[in-house]
Amino acid sequence: MSQSTKSLYESAPRIHPRAVWGQFARLRVVAMIALLGVFYLVPWIRIGGEHLVLFDLAARRFHVFGLTLVPQDLFLLTWLLILAAMTLFLFTTLAGRLWCGYACPQTVWTEAFLWIEHRIEGDRHKRMKLDKAPWNGEKILRRGGKHVAWVLFALFTGVSFVGYFVPVEQVVANMVTLDLGGWPLFWTLFYAFATWGNAGFMREQVCKYMCPYARFQSAMFDKDTLIIAYDETRGEPRKSKAKKLSDIVGGDCVDDQMCVQVCPTGIDIRDGLQYECIACAACIDACNHVMDAVGKPRNLIRYTTVNHDAGDKYRLLRGRSIGYGVIWGALLVGFAVLVLLRSSVELDVIRDRKNLYRVVDAQHIENVYTLKVTNKQDTIISYGIAVDGEQSEATISPDRIELAPGETRGLTVGVRAPLDGARVETMTVELIDDSGKTVADRETNFFRPAR
């Protein structure tokens, strides 16, 4: 078998990023603590006895920051997903892969798992040495301890994830009492396993080969998008090359590979912008430490733009950013309006399609309708049913409906009116609360026989 054929099946070498500290590392730590804190704490928070966030699939009720949604409100979720996508497009155009470097779940949990690994196995050179060492007591202890810590952290993550769909107190109680049956346990273990595998083993492979964002992000870039770049004019030729060619004065880059060693995806940023770069800025922190040590100015590797490197000014407002910003703002305002105008009760009126009308007696005629009413509130509701509009002389029976929290009920009602009148008249069916206020209404038609 040829060497080229072997390379097709060669597994990717394991990347051991070196620990680094600096301005951008602090930002990543703050982002990690904030995002993980929100993820783990939110399922435990209750307001007025209700969970702050709980997607109760069994009851088909979704509690989100004090707002209770029902399946009829899922258009709001669709709107929210579109808004989230547009937010990603806007910030990518302005600041590049800010999401990937600081907020992506894969990045955040990988950062947490790397922190655990660093504390138990040591920094980069110690981990690489441990990889090559034979299996002895120390290696078993360190590797075993790391995986125990990883598994416990992953299980806590799985419990928290399921806590968004099942009350987290119930999930924890079931695990403590070893009541391990049902779907909650399955999804707890599934999400724990996914976290352990993705953040502990796959790491950069997810970003490089599985995440679609890295593939289409270039469509959102322009010459004013922030990227991480190496100042080739200032850094080249590197010191290693200058030593070989004594007649060349070396640049500022000392070629110590620190920028490569700290990169979580294992790339060399000096080779130019690459799709594997997640813009975490670890290479900037590492290079700045080196520049401080050799007495050179910082920011040999830095955040910049193509236009800035060409001598132009950075333009925050340009066609693409303005376009994304306008769409994003319109979506945000539209979402806020939909939430504010959302009714607490849903009413649909469906005519009986078999019979347009029924003659009751010599003076009256009746139309039959099905009222489908959904209570979106967390309390019992009781509303009167009335008719308004051209058919103001009509009477409706039954004239009241009571619904439990979250209940949806179909109610068949008859609308009776005088026989004399137009063949087709417009009327409005209304739900009226105890104060006389109309909380929901639907327009329909009332039919009489032709004369």
VENFEN-V308538 format. One record per pair of residues at least 4 apart in sequence whose C-alpha atoms are under 6 Angstrom apart, sorted by the first residue. I is the first residue (numbers start at 1). GAP is how many residues later the second one is. Records with the same first field share a line. If there is no record, write none. Layout:
I = GAP / GAP
This chain:
16 = 108
17 = 244 / 245 / 246 / 247
18 = 106 / 243 / 244
21 = 4
22 = 263
28 = 74
31 = 4
32 = 4 / 76
33 = 4
37 = 4
38 = 4
40 = 120
43 = 120 / 121
45 = 6 / 7
46 = 4 / 5 / 6
52 = 12 / 13
53 = 10 / 11
54 = 8 / 9 / 110 / 111
55 = 7 / 109 / 110
56 = 4 / 5 / 6 / 109
61 = 8 / 9
62 = 6 / 7
63 = 4 / 5
69 = 4
86 = 242
88 = 4
90 = 234
91 = 4
92 = 4 / 5
93 = 127 / 128 / 132
94 = 131
95 = 130 / 131
96 = 129 / 130 / 131
97 = 182
99 = 4 / 5
100 = 4 / 178
101 = 177 / 178 / 179
105 = 4
106 = 4
109 = 90
110 = 4 / 89
114 = 4
117 = 4
118 = 4 / 5
121 = 6 / 21
122 = 4
135 = 4
139 = 4
140 = 4
141 = 4
147 = 4
150 = 4
151 = 4
154 = 38 / 41 / 42
155 = 37
158 = 30 / 33 / 34
159 = 29
162 = 4
163 = 4 / 5
174 = 4 / 5
180 = 5
186 = 4
187 = 4
189 = 4
194 = 4
195 = 4
196 = 4
197 = 4
198 = 4 / 5
199 = 4
204 = 61
205 = 4
206 = 4 / 5
207 = 4
208 = 68
213 = 4
214 = 61
221 = 4
223 = 83 / 84
224 = 81 / 83
225 = 80
226 = 78 / 79
227 = 76 / 77 / 78
228 = 74 / 75
229 = 72 / 73
230 = 40 / 71
231 = 4 / 69
232 = 4
234 = 17
235 = 16 / 17 / 18
236 = 15
237 = 13 / 14
238 = 12 / 13 / 15 / 16 / 17
239 = 11 / 15
242 = 6 / 8
259 = 24 / 27
260 = 7 / 8
283 = 4
284 = 17 / 18
288 = 10
291 = 4 / 5 / 7
307 = 5
308 = 4 / 5 / 6
318 = 4
321 = 4
324 = 4
325 = 4
330 = 4
337 = 4
338 = 4
344 = 32 / 33
345 = 29 / 30 / 31
346 = 27 / 28
347 = 25 / 26
348 = 23 / 24
349 = 21 / 22
350 = 19 / 20
351 = 18
352 = 16 / 17
357 = 9 / 10
358 = 7 / 8
359 = 6
360 = 4 / 5
363 = 55 / 56
364 = 53 / 54 / 55
365 = 51 / 52 / 54
366 = 49 / 50
367 = 47 / 48
368 = 45 / 46
369 = 43 / 44
370 = 41 / 42
371 = 39 / 40
372 = 37 / 38
373 = 35 / 36
374 = 33 / 34
375 = 31 / 32
376 = 30
377 = 28
378 = 27
379 = 26
380 = 23 / 24 / 25
381 = 21 / 22
382 = 19 / 20
383 = 17 / 18 / 48 / 49 / 50
384 = 15 / 16 / 47 / 48
385 = 14 / 15 / 45 / 46
386 = 43 / 44
387 = 41 / 42
388 = 4 / 39 / 40
389 = 38 / 39
390 = 36 / 37
391 = 36
394 = 22 / 23
395 = 20 / 21
396 = 18 / 19
397 = 16 / 17
398 = 15
403 = 4
423 = 24 / 25
424 = 22 / 23
425 = 20 / 21
426 = 19
427 = 16 / 17 / 18
428 = 14 / 15
429 = 12 / 13
430 = 10 / 11
431 = 7 / 8 / 9
432 = 4 / 5 / 6 / 7
433 = 4
